[in-house]
Amino acid sequence: MNHALTRAAIAAALTFAATGAQAADKIKVGFMLPYSGTFAALGNAIENGFKLYVAEQGGKLGGREIEYFKVDD
């Protein structure tokens, strides 16, 4: 069992090392919310709430810029 835990830790470390080279890339955040119809106000409120949170954190998440996408469900 200890060997499995060690292998998992090594795999996690290698994954983080591989993604470190891409740290300058933007984080892509997608919103699939109701932007039309009866619940359009709710979709806009959810998006605005998330963007407000990001703005309160300095406009970045994990030190990386954010790129937003919107899709009307």
PyMOL Python script that loads the backbone (N, CA, C, O; Angstrom):
from pymol import cmd

cmd.read_pdbstr("""\
ATOM      1  N   MET A   1       0.828  -1.180   0.000  1.00  0.00           N
ATOM      2  CA  MET A   1       0.000   0.000   0.000  1.00  0.00           C
ATOM      3  C   MET A   1       0.876   1.249   0.000  1.00  0.00           C
ATOM      4  O   MET A   1       0.528   2.242  -0.639  1.00  0.00           O
ATOM      5  N   ASN A   2       1.978   1.217   0.688  1.00  0.00           N
ATOM      6  CA  ASN A   2       2.873   2.355   0.755  1.00  0.00           C
ATOM      7  C   ASN A   2       3.444   2.683  -0.621  1.00  0.00           C
ATOM      8  O   ASN A   2       3.643   3.854  -0.948  1.00  0.00           O
ATOM      9  N   HIS A   3       3.712   1.649  -1.435  1.00  0.00           N
ATOM     10  CA  HIS A   3       4.254   1.869  -2.773  1.00  0.00           C
ATOM     11  C   HIS A   3       3.232   2.574  -3.653  1.00  0.00           C
ATOM     12  O   HIS A   3       3.598   3.419  -4.470  1.00  0.00           O
ATOM     13  N   ALA A   4       1.964   2.241  -3.499  1.00  0.00           N
ATOM     14  CA  ALA A   4       0.922   2.898  -4.287  1.00  0.00           C
ATOM     15  C   ALA A   4       0.839   4.378  -3.933  1.00  0.00           C
ATOM     16  O   ALA A   4       0.671   5.221  -4.815  1.00  0.00           O
ATOM     17  N   LEU A   5       0.954   4.691  -2.663  1.00  0.00           N
ATOM     18  CA  LEU A   5       0.915   6.086  -2.225  1.00  0.00           C
ATOM     19  C   LEU A   5       2.126   6.840  -2.771  1.00  0.00           C
ATOM     20  O   LEU A   5       2.000   7.986  -3.204  1.00  0.00           O
ATOM     21  N   THR A   6       3.271   6.220  -2.752  1.00  0.00           N
ATOM     22  CA  THR A   6       4.484   6.842  -3.286  1.00  0.00           C
ATOM     23  C   THR A   6       4.337   7.098  -4.779  1.00  0.00           C
ATOM     24  O   THR A   6       4.688   8.172  -5.268  1.00  0.00           O
ATOM     25  N   ARG A   7       3.822   6.117  -5.498  1.00  0.00           N
ATOM     26  CA  ARG A   7       3.612   6.294  -6.942  1.00  0.00           C
ATOM     27  C   ARG A   7       2.637   7.423  -7.221  1.00  0.00           C
ATOM     28  O   ARG A   7       2.846   8.207  -8.146  1.00  0.00           O
ATOM     29  N   ALA A   8       1.582   7.515  -6.437  1.00  0.00           N
ATOM     30  CA  ALA A   8       0.600   8.593  -6.624  1.00  0.00           C
ATOM     31  C   ALA A   8       1.238   9.956  -6.366  1.00  0.00           C
ATOM     32  O   ALA A   8       0.971  10.911  -7.095  1.00  0.00           O
ATOM     33  N   ALA A   9       2.071  10.052  -5.343  1.00  0.00           N
ATOM     34  CA  ALA A   9       2.743  11.311  -5.041  1.00  0.00           C
ATOM     35  C   ALA A   9       3.697  11.707  -6.162  1.00  0.00           C
ATOM     36  O   ALA A   9       3.778  12.881  -6.522  1.00  0.00           O
ATOM     37  N   ILE A  10       4.417  10.734  -6.714  1.00  0.00           N
ATOM     38  CA  ILE A  10       5.335  11.013  -7.820  1.00  0.00           C
ATOM     39  C   ILE A  10       4.548  11.454  -9.054  1.00  0.00           C
ATOM     40  O   ILE A  10       4.950  12.392  -9.742  1.00  0.00           O
ATOM     41  N   ALA A  11       3.447  10.793  -9.333  1.00  0.00           N
ATOM     42  CA  ALA A  11       2.625  11.171 -10.483  1.00  0.00           C
ATOM     43  C   ALA A  11       2.092  12.588 -10.325  1.00  0.00           C
ATOM     44  O   ALA A  11       2.070  13.355 -11.288  1.00  0.00           O
ATOM     45  N   ALA A  12       1.663  12.940  -9.121  1.00  0.00           N
ATOM     46  CA  ALA A  12       1.160  14.290  -8.878  1.00  0.00           C
ATOM     47  C   ALA A  12       2.272  15.320  -9.058  1.00  0.00           C
ATOM     48  O   ALA A  12       2.048  16.382  -9.639  1.00  0.00           O
ATOM     49  N   ALA A  13       3.469  15.008  -8.560  1.00  0.00           N
ATOM     50  CA  ALA A  13       4.600  15.929  -8.696  1.00  0.00           C
ATOM     51  C   ALA A  13       4.966  16.135 -10.160  1.00  0.00           C
ATOM     52  O   ALA A  13       5.262  17.258 -10.571  1.00  0.00           O
ATOM     53  N   LEU A  14       4.951  15.076 -10.943  1.00  0.00           N
ATOM     54  CA  LEU A  14       5.259  15.195 -12.363  1.00  0.00           C
ATOM     55  C   LEU A  14       4.197  15.998 -13.098  1.00  0.00           C
ATOM     56  O   LEU A  14       4.511  16.752 -14.020  1.00  0.00           O
ATOM     57  N   THR A  15       2.957  15.840 -12.698  1.00  0.00           N
ATOM     58  CA  THR A  15       1.877  16.608 -13.318  1.00  0.00           C
ATOM     59  C   THR A  15       2.060  18.086 -13.046  1.00  0.00           C
ATOM     60  O   THR A  15       1.931  18.908 -13.954  1.00  0.00           O
ATOM     61  N   PHE A  16       2.363  18.436 -11.792  1.00  0.00           N
ATOM     62  CA  PHE A  16       2.573  19.844 -11.457  1.00  0.00           C
ATOM     63  C   PHE A  16       3.796  20.399 -12.161  1.00  0.00           C
ATOM     64  O   PHE A  16       3.790  21.559 -12.573  1.00  0.00           O
ATOM     65  N   ALA A  17       4.836  19.610 -12.309  1.00  0.00           N
ATOM     66  CA  ALA A  17       6.040  20.065 -12.999  1.00  0.00           C
ATOM     67  C   ALA A  17       5.758  20.304 -14.479  1.00  0.00           C
ATOM     68  O   ALA A  17       6.286  21.245 -15.072  1.00  0.00           O
ATOM     69  N   ALA A  18       4.935  19.460 -15.064  1.00  0.00           N
ATOM     70  CA  ALA A  18       4.609  19.610 -16.485  1.00  0.00           C
ATOM     71  C   ALA A  18       3.755  20.843 -16.729  1.00  0.00           C
ATOM     72  O   ALA A  18       3.898  21.494 -17.764  1.00  0.00           O
ATOM     73  N   THR A  19       2.877  21.173 -15.805  1.00  0.00           N
ATOM     74  CA  THR A  19       2.009  22.338 -15.996  1.00  0.00           C
ATOM     75  C   THR A  19       2.707  23.625 -15.610  1.00  0.00           C
ATOM     76  O   THR A  19       2.208  24.699 -15.946  1.00  0.00           O
ATOM     77  N   GLY A  20       3.820  23.573 -14.930  1.00  0.00           N
ATOM     78  CA  GLY A  20       4.545  24.768 -14.541  1.00  0.00           C
ATOM     79  C   GLY A  20       5.027  25.568 -15.734  1.00  0.00           C
ATOM     80  O   GLY A  20       5.130  26.792 -15.652  1.00  0.00           O
ATOM     81  N   ALA A  21       5.321  24.911 -16.830  1.00  0.00           N
ATOM     82  CA  ALA A  21       5.779  25.603 -18.028  1.00  0.00           C
ATOM     83  C   ALA A  21       4.662  26.427 -18.651  1.00  0.00           C
ATOM     84  O   ALA A  21       4.932  27.357 -19.411  1.00  0.00           O
ATOM     85  N   GLN A  22       3.422  26.104 -18.344  1.00  0.00           N
ATOM     86  CA  GLN A  22       2.286  26.810 -18.919  1.00  0.00           C
ATOM     87  C   GLN A  22       1.684  27.816 -17.946  1.00  0.00           C
ATOM     88  O   GLN A  22       0.550  28.253 -18.140  1.00  0.00           O
ATOM     89  N   ALA A  23       2.416  28.188 -16.913  1.00  0.00           N
ATOM     90  CA  ALA A  23       1.878  29.055 -15.872  1.00  0.00           C
ATOM     91  C   ALA A  23       1.492  30.431 -16.409  1.00  0.00           C
ATOM     92  O   ALA A  23       0.635  31.092 -15.822  1.00  0.00           O
ATOM     93  N   ALA A  24       2.099  30.880 -17.502  1.00  0.00           N
ATOM     94  CA  ALA A  24       1.790  32.185 -18.052  1.00  0.00           C
ATOM     95  C   ALA A  24       0.493  32.179 -18.858  1.00  0.00           C
ATOM     96  O   ALA A  24      -0.031  33.248 -19.171  1.00  0.00           O
ATOM     97  N   ASP A  25      -0.033  31.016 -19.200  1.00  0.00           N
ATOM     98  CA  ASP A  25      -1.268  30.940 -19.965  1.00  0.00           C
ATOM     99  C   ASP A  25      -2.440  31.447 -19.136  1.00  0.00           C
ATOM    100  O   ASP A  25      -2.436  31.371 -17.907  1.00  0.00           O
ATOM    101  N   LYS A  26      -3.436  31.961 -19.834  1.00  0.00           N
ATOM    102  CA  LYS A  26      -4.637  32.429 -19.152  1.00  0.00           C
ATOM    103  C   LYS A  26      -5.493  31.246 -18.721  1.00  0.00           C
ATOM    104  O   LYS A  26      -5.490  30.191 -19.355  1.00  0.00           O
ATOM    105  N   ILE A  27      -6.217  31.443 -17.642  1.00  0.00           N
ATOM    106  CA  ILE A  27      -7.196  30.458 -17.200  1.00  0.00           C
ATOM    107  C   ILE A  27      -8.479  30.735 -17.969  1.00  0.00           C
ATOM    108  O   ILE A  27      -8.946  31.873 -18.013  1.00  0.00           O
ATOM    109  N   LYS A  28      -9.041  29.715 -18.565  1.00  0.00           N
ATOM    110  CA  LYS A  28     -10.276  29.877 -19.327  1.00  0.00           C
ATOM    111  C   LYS A  28     -11.456  29.486 -18.452  1.00  0.00           C
ATOM    112  O   LYS A  28     -11.522  28.372 -17.933  1.00  0.00           O
ATOM    113  N   VAL A  29     -12.391  30.426 -18.297  1.00  0.00           N
ATOM    114  CA  VAL A  29     -13.587  30.198 -17.491  1.00  0.00           C
ATOM    115  C   VAL A  29     -14.796  30.357 -18.392  1.00  0.00           C
ATOM    116  O   VAL A  29     -14.979  31.396 -19.027  1.00  0.00           O
ATOM    117  N   GLY A  30     -15.621  29.322 -18.445  1.00  0.00           N
ATOM    118  CA  GLY A  30     -16.808  29.370 -19.279  1.00  0.00           C
ATOM    119  C   GLY A  30     -18.071  29.425 -18.444  1.00  0.00           C
ATOM    120  O   GLY A  30     -18.184  28.760 -17.414  1.00  0.00           O
ATOM    121  N   PHE A  31     -19.015  30.225 -18.900  1.00  0.00           N
ATOM    122  CA  PHE A  31     -20.322  30.329 -18.263  1.00  0.00           C
ATOM    123  C   PHE A  31     -21.368  29.766 -19.217  1.00  0.00           C
ATOM    124  O   PHE A  31     -21.553  30.291 -20.314  1.00  0.00           O
ATOM    125  N   MET A  32     -22.045  28.713 -18.812  1.00  0.00           N
ATOM    126  CA  MET A  32     -23.180  28.208 -19.568  1.00  0.00           C
ATOM    127  C   MET A  32     -24.406  28.458 -18.703  1.00  0.00           C
ATOM    128  O   MET A  32     -24.797  27.625 -17.885  1.00  0.00           O
ATOM    129  N   LEU A  33     -25.000  29.625 -18.906  1.00  0.00           N
ATOM    130  CA  LEU A  33     -26.079  30.110 -18.057  1.00  0.00           C
ATOM    131  C   LEU A  33     -27.216  30.632 -18.923  1.00  0.00           C
ATOM    132  O   LEU A  33     -27.042  30.841 -20.124  1.00  0.00           O
ATOM    133  N   PRO A  34     -28.383  30.844 -18.312  1.00  0.00           N
ATOM    134  CA  PRO A  34     -29.484  31.433 -19.076  1.00  0.00           C
ATOM    135  C   PRO A  34     -29.254  32.930 -19.270  1.00  0.00           C
ATOM    136  O   PRO A  34     -29.326  33.694 -18.307  1.00  0.00           O
ATOM    137  N   TYR A  35     -28.981  33.356 -20.494  1.00  0.00           N
ATOM    138  CA  TYR A  35     -28.794  34.774 -20.793  1.00  0.00           C
ATOM    139  C   TYR A  35     -29.970  35.348 -21.563  1.00  0.00           C
ATOM    140  O   TYR A  35     -29.983  36.534 -21.892  1.00  0.00           O
ATOM    141  N   SER A  36     -30.951  34.517 -21.847  1.00  0.00           N
ATOM    142  CA  SER A  36     -32.168  34.995 -22.503  1.00  0.00           C
ATOM    143  C   SER A  36     -33.358  34.287 -21.867  1.00  0.00           C
ATOM    144  O   SER A  36     -33.214  33.236 -21.244  1.00  0.00           O
ATOM    145  N   GLY A  37     -34.507  34.868 -22.031  1.00  0.00           N
ATOM    146  CA  GLY A  37     -35.711  34.254 -21.494  1.00  0.00           C
ATOM    147  C   GLY A  37     -35.996  34.640 -20.056  1.00  0.00           C
ATOM    148  O   GLY A  37     -35.502  35.649 -19.553  1.00  0.00           O
ATOM    149  N   THR A  38     -36.794  33.826 -19.413  1.00  0.00           N
ATOM    150  CA  THR A  38     -37.295  34.111 -18.076  1.00  0.00           C
ATOM    151  C   THR A  38     -36.185  34.259 -17.047  1.00  0.00           C
ATOM    152  O   THR A  38     -36.271  35.117 -16.168  1.00  0.00           O
ATOM    153  N   PHE A  39     -35.157  33.448 -17.138  1.00  0.00           N
ATOM    154  CA  PHE A  39     -34.110  33.428 -16.111  1.00  0.00           C
ATOM    155  C   PHE A  39     -32.842  34.177 -16.523  1.00  0.00           C
ATOM    156  O   PHE A  39     -31.774  33.931 -15.962  1.00  0.00           O
ATOM    157  N   ALA A  40     -32.947  35.087 -17.496  1.00  0.00           N
ATOM    158  CA  ALA A  40     -31.783  35.842 -17.962  1.00  0.00           C
ATOM    159  C   ALA A  40     -31.162  36.664 -16.841  1.00  0.00           C
ATOM    160  O   ALA A  40     -29.938  36.766 -16.756  1.00  0.00           O
ATOM    161  N   ALA A  41     -31.980  37.245 -15.988  1.00  0.00           N
ATOM    162  CA  ALA A  41     -31.454  38.057 -14.883  1.00  0.00           C
ATOM    163  C   ALA A  41     -30.614  37.197 -13.935  1.00  0.00           C
ATOM    164  O   ALA A  41     -29.604  37.660 -13.406  1.00  0.00           O
ATOM    165  N   LEU A  42     -31.025  35.966 -13.724  1.00  0.00           N
ATOM    166  CA  LEU A  42     -30.272  35.061 -12.862  1.00  0.00           C
ATOM    167  C   LEU A  42     -28.907  34.734 -13.473  1.00  0.00           C
ATOM    168  O   LEU A  42     -27.894  34.736 -12.772  1.00  0.00           O
ATOM    169  N   GLY A  43     -28.881  34.455 -14.767  1.00  0.00           N
ATOM    170  CA  GLY A  43     -27.615  34.165 -15.440  1.00  0.00           C
ATOM    171  C   GLY A  43     -26.652  35.332 -15.350  1.00  0.00           C
ATOM    172  O   GLY A  43     -25.464  35.143 -15.088  1.00  0.00           O
ATOM    173  N   ASN A  44     -27.158  36.540 -15.567  1.00  0.00           N
ATOM    174  CA  ASN A  44     -26.315  37.728 -15.462  1.00  0.00           C
ATOM    175  C   ASN A  44     -25.825  37.942 -14.030  1.00  0.00           C
ATOM    176  O   ASN A  44     -24.677  38.333 -13.818  1.00  0.00           O
ATOM    177  N   ALA A  45     -26.682  37.691 -13.061  1.00  0.00           N
ATOM    178  CA  ALA A  45     -26.296  37.864 -11.656  1.00  0.00           C
ATOM    179  C   ALA A  45     -25.193  36.879 -11.263  1.00  0.00           C
ATOM    180  O   ALA A  45     -24.263  37.246 -10.544  1.00  0.00           O
ATOM    181  N   ILE A  46     -25.291  35.639 -11.727  1.00  0.00           N
ATOM    182  CA  ILE A  46     -24.262  34.644 -11.410  1.00  0.00           C
ATOM    183  C   ILE A  46     -22.930  35.050 -12.032  1.00  0.00           C
ATOM    184  O   ILE A  46     -21.891  34.992 -11.375  1.00  0.00           O
ATOM    185  N   GLU A  47     -22.962  35.457 -13.286  1.00  0.00           N
ATOM    186  CA  GLU A  47     -21.728  35.880 -13.955  1.00  0.00           C
ATOM    187  C   GLU A  47     -21.124  37.097 -13.256  1.00  0.00           C
ATOM    188  O   GLU A  47     -19.919  37.132 -13.006  1.00  0.00           O
ATOM    189  N   ASN A  48     -21.942  38.084 -12.944  1.00  0.00           N
ATOM    190  CA  ASN A  48     -21.446  39.290 -12.285  1.00  0.00           C
ATOM    191  C   ASN A  48     -20.883  38.979 -10.902  1.00  0.00           C
ATOM    192  O   ASN A  48     -19.879  39.564 -10.494  1.00  0.00           O
ATOM    193  N   GLY A  49     -21.520  38.067 -10.184  1.00  0.00           N
ATOM    194  CA  GLY A  49     -21.022  37.681  -8.869  1.00  0.00           C
ATOM    195  C   GLY A  49     -19.656  37.035  -8.950  1.00  0.00           C
ATOM    196  O   GLY A  49     -18.780  37.327  -8.136  1.00  0.00           O
ATOM    197  N   PHE A  50     -19.463  36.155  -9.929  1.00  0.00           N
ATOM    198  CA  PHE A  50     -18.157  35.507 -10.095  1.00  0.00           C
ATOM    199  C   PHE A  50     -17.098  36.531 -10.464  1.00  0.00           C
ATOM    200  O   PHE A  50     -15.997  36.520  -9.912  1.00  0.00           O
ATOM    201  N   LYS A  51     -17.430  37.420 -11.402  1.00  0.00           N
ATOM    202  CA  LYS A  51     -16.458  38.431 -11.820  1.00  0.00           C
ATOM    203  C   LYS A  51     -16.132  39.398 -10.680  1.00  0.00           C
ATOM    204  O   LYS A  51     -15.000  39.872 -10.580  1.00  0.00           O
ATOM    205  N   LEU A  52     -17.101  39.693  -9.830  1.00  0.00           N
ATOM    206  CA  LEU A  52     -16.852  40.535  -8.663  1.00  0.00           C
ATOM    207  C   LEU A  52     -15.878  39.851  -7.720  1.00  0.00           C
ATOM    208  O   LEU A  52     -14.958  40.491  -7.210  1.00  0.00           O
ATOM    209  N   TYR A  53     -16.066  38.559  -7.481  1.00  0.00           N
ATOM    210  CA  TYR A  53     -15.142  37.805  -6.633  1.00  0.00           C
ATOM    211  C   TYR A  53     -13.723  37.868  -7.193  1.00  0.00           C
ATOM    212  O   TYR A  53     -12.769  38.098  -6.450  1.00  0.00           O
ATOM    213  N   VAL A  54     -13.586  37.664  -8.494  1.00  0.00           N
ATOM    214  CA  VAL A  54     -12.264  37.698  -9.120  1.00  0.00           C
ATOM    215  C   VAL A  54     -11.652  39.093  -8.966  1.00  0.00           C
ATOM    216  O   VAL A  54     -10.464  39.221  -8.672  1.00  0.00           O
ATOM    217  N   ALA A  55     -12.451  40.122  -9.163  1.00  0.00           N
ATOM    218  CA  ALA A  55     -11.946  41.487  -9.014  1.00  0.00           C
ATOM    219  C   ALA A  55     -11.475  41.746  -7.583  1.00  0.00           C
ATOM    220  O   ALA A  55     -10.476  42.434  -7.376  1.00  0.00           O
ATOM    221  N   GLU A  56     -12.179  41.205  -6.605  1.00  0.00           N
ATOM    222  CA  GLU A  56     -11.784  41.368  -5.206  1.00  0.00           C
ATOM    223  C   GLU A  56     -10.487  40.619  -4.883  1.00  0.00           C
ATOM    224  O   GLU A  56      -9.804  40.952  -3.915  1.00  0.00           O
ATOM    225  N   GLN A  57     -10.152  39.623  -5.680  1.00  0.00           N
ATOM    226  CA  GLN A  57      -8.925  38.854  -5.481  1.00  0.00           C
ATOM    227  C   GLN A  57      -7.766  39.436  -6.292  1.00  0.00           C
ATOM    228  O   GLN A  57      -6.719  38.799  -6.412  1.00  0.00           O
ATOM    229  N   GLY A  58      -7.939  40.617  -6.839  1.00  0.00           N
ATOM    230  CA  GLY A  58      -6.872  41.255  -7.606  1.00  0.00           C
ATOM    231  C   GLY A  58      -6.989  41.052  -9.103  1.00  0.00           C
ATOM    232  O   GLY A  58      -6.058  41.371  -9.842  1.00  0.00           O
ATOM    233  N   GLY A  59      -8.105  40.531  -9.561  1.00  0.00           N
ATOM    234  CA  GLY A  59      -8.323  40.352 -10.990  1.00  0.00           C
ATOM    235  C   GLY A  59      -7.687  39.108 -11.576  1.00  0.00           C
ATOM    236  O   GLY A  59      -7.740  38.900 -12.789  1.00  0.00           O
ATOM    237  N   LYS A  60      -7.087  38.279 -10.740  1.00  0.00           N
ATOM    238  CA  LYS A  60      -6.442  37.056 -11.214  1.00  0.00           C
ATOM    239  C   LYS A  60      -6.791  35.911 -10.284  1.00  0.00           C
ATOM    240  O   LYS A  60      -7.173  36.127  -9.134  1.00  0.00           O
ATOM    241  N   LEU A  61      -6.657  34.695 -10.786  1.00  0.00           N
ATOM    242  CA  LEU A  61      -6.807  33.496  -9.971  1.00  0.00           C
ATOM    243  C   LEU A  61      -5.508  32.722 -10.044  1.00  0.00           C
ATOM    244  O   LEU A  61      -5.046  32.385 -11.134  1.00  0.00           O
ATOM    245  N   GLY A  62      -4.923  32.440  -8.914  1.00  0.00           N
ATOM    246  CA  GLY A  62      -3.651  31.723  -8.887  1.00  0.00           C
ATOM    247  C   GLY A  62      -2.544  32.496  -9.568  1.00  0.00           C
ATOM    248  O   GLY A  62      -1.588  31.904 -10.069  1.00  0.00           O
ATOM    249  N   GLY A  63      -2.662  33.824  -9.592  1.00  0.00           N
ATOM    250  CA  GLY A  63      -1.655  34.654 -10.227  1.00  0.00           C
ATOM    251  C   GLY A  63      -1.739  34.685 -11.741  1.00  0.00           C
ATOM    252  O   GLY A  63      -0.859  35.227 -12.409  1.00  0.00           O
ATOM    253  N   ARG A  64      -2.800  34.103 -12.280  1.00  0.00           N
ATOM    254  CA  ARG A  64      -2.953  34.039 -13.739  1.00  0.00           C
ATOM    255  C   ARG A  64      -4.168  34.835 -14.189  1.00  0.00           C
ATOM    256  O   ARG A  64      -5.182  34.889 -13.493  1.00  0.00           O
ATOM    257  N   GLU A  65      -4.054  35.453 -15.363  1.00  0.00           N
ATOM    258  CA  GLU A  65      -5.162  36.207 -15.931  1.00  0.00           C
ATOM    259  C   GLU A  65      -6.278  35.252 -16.344  1.00  0.00           C
ATOM    260  O   GLU A  65      -6.059  34.051 -16.503  1.00  0.00           O
ATOM    261  N   ILE A  66      -7.469  35.803 -16.514  1.00  0.00           N
ATOM    262  CA  ILE A  66      -8.636  34.988 -16.825  1.00  0.00           C
ATOM    263  C   ILE A  66      -9.216  35.402 -18.169  1.00  0.00           C
ATOM    264  O   ILE A  66      -9.285  36.586 -18.497  1.00  0.00           O
ATOM    265  N   GLU A  67      -9.623  34.420 -18.925  1.00  0.00           N
ATOM    266  CA  GLU A  67     -10.317  34.633 -20.193  1.00  0.00           C
ATOM    267  C   GLU A  67     -11.717  34.039 -20.035  1.00  0.00           C
ATOM    268  O   GLU A  67     -11.858  32.866 -19.689  1.00  0.00           O
ATOM    269  N   TYR A  68     -12.755  34.850 -20.290  1.00  0.00           N
ATOM    270  CA  TYR A  68     -14.134  34.426 -20.067  1.00  0.00           C
ATOM    271  C   TYR A  68     -14.817  34.042 -21.381  1.00  0.00           C
ATOM    272  O   TYR A  68     -14.551  34.615 -22.437  1.00  0.00           O
ATOM    273  N   PHE A  69     -15.706  33.052 -21.278  1.00  0.00           N
ATOM    274  CA  PHE A  69     -16.543  32.630 -22.398  1.00  0.00           C
ATOM    275  C   PHE A  69     -17.981  32.548 -21.904  1.00  0.00           C
ATOM    276  O   PHE A  69     -18.228  32.151 -20.765  1.00  0.00           O
ATOM    277  N   LYS A  70     -18.920  32.920 -22.752  1.00  0.00           N
ATOM    278  CA  LYS A  70     -20.338  32.854 -22.391  1.00  0.00           C
ATOM    279  C   LYS A  70     -21.096  32.017 -23.416  1.00  0.00           C
ATOM    280  O   LYS A  70     -20.874  32.131 -24.621  1.00  0.00           O
ATOM    281  N   VAL A  71     -21.993  31.175 -22.911  1.00  0.00           N
ATOM    282  CA  VAL A  71     -22.881  30.398 -23.776  1.00  0.00           C
ATOM    283  C   VAL A  71     -24.267  30.452 -23.166  1.00  0.00           C
ATOM    284  O   VAL A  71     -24.440  30.166 -21.981  1.00  0.00           O
ATOM    285  N   ASP A  72     -25.245  30.813 -23.959  1.00  0.00           N
ATOM    286  CA  ASP A  72     -26.621  30.839 -23.495  1.00  0.00           C
ATOM    287  C   ASP A  72     -27.172  29.408 -23.522  1.00  0.00           C
ATOM    288  O   ASP A  72     -27.137  28.732 -24.550  1.00  0.00           O
ATOM    289  N   ASP A  73     -27.671  28.974 -22.388  1.00  0.00           N
ATOM    290  CA  ASP A  73     -28.212  27.615 -22.364  1.00  0.00           C
ATOM    291  C   ASP A  73     -29.584  27.629 -22.947  1.00  0.00           C
ATOM    292  O   ASP A  73     -30.232  26.585 -23.027  1.00  0.00           O
TER     293      ASP A  73
END
""", "prot")
cmd.dss("prot")
cmd.show_as("cartoon", "prot")
cmd.util.cbc("prot")
cmd.orient("prot")
